[in-house]
Amino acid sequence: MSKSTILLVGSGPMAIEYAKTFKSLGITPVTVGRGKASAEKFTAKTGLSVILGGIDAWLAYAGNQLPERAVVAVGEKWIGATAKALLGRGLRHLLLEKPGGHDADDIRSVYAKAGEVGASVYIGYNRRFYASVEAAKKIITGDGGVTSFNFEFTEWGHVISSMEKEEGVKEQWFLSNSTHVIDLAFYLGGAPTDISSYSSGGVAWHPTASVFAGAGKCASGAIFSYQANWESPGRWGVEILTRKHRLIFRPLEKLQIQKIGSAAIEMLEIDDSLDKDFKPGLYKQVEAFVMGATGSLQTISDQVIMLDWYLRIRGDR
């Protein structure tokens, strides 16, 4: 595949991060955006031009040659619609910003369209590609696997409540943001097979629930628990337990380790230079997508399977 055949849809903050990564990999993306103000910021920060008018207008122009691959980094409400427009025009390799659509139904419709046309669609959970996660995977393998794990996905409600977002976006905050940490926990610990979930509360911007707790089992044999309280102080975190170590991700970019027989918790030294030079995890994620080494990427089909578990954790049922 030619490195130049990449379409980048979007010119906002996340698209800027993708563009920086593309440039480092020697790729000059064809960038399509909508707003003039965001396009000007994109060009100022990346040195790359933006084709204005939006993806529908660009696709409608008969002279445009479709690249082989595309990254969709548009606003949360428009991920699904953009993905389906690209799939309908013949693009067969897509990387979508998480969670792959505006809401559960939108994600499922992307999955259906991808299956209809035989396309490969992946979800950009960049935290899977942190240096801390790569180091932990090696330790987990050496220890014989995960025996249990726990995670927290507390969001800062006092900050989110005052954010300016498009209508309906904050109501889907659990899917569009909290699943970053939940995906990471199950990526390391194994896919769930059984869960008991509890939720309560609710706030104006996320009425479904604001306090969450639960536990379950995984196909790997590991058991897990979780909690989050969006009306109380807290932060994201994951703890992975093996027979020899407790691996602590808090913050997720760092890896602390506790060895069996010791009460000491030490910071593990890792080479996280790429996570410092680029948005953490993004370089390795983009590299995997571009080179076709997609084993660590979440597929749209796996995302649809996980939706059932996400909705239980969120308190939908």
Secondary structure, 3 states (H helix, E strand, C coil): CCCCCEEEECCCHHHHHHHHHHHHCCCCCEEECCCHHHHHHHHHHHCCCCECCCHHHHHHCCCCCCCCEEEECCCHHHHHHHHHHHHHCCCCEEEEECCCCCCHHHHHHHHHHHHHHCCEEEEECHHHHCHHHHHHHHHHHHHCCCCEEEEEECCCHHHHCCCCCCCCCHHHHHHHHHHHHHHHHHHHHCCEEEEEEEEECCECCECCCCEEEEEEEECCCCEEEEEEECCCCCCEEEEEECCCEEEEECCCCCCEEEECCCCCCEECCCCCHHHHHCCCCHHHHHHHHHHCCCCCCEEHHHHHHHHHHHHHHHCCC
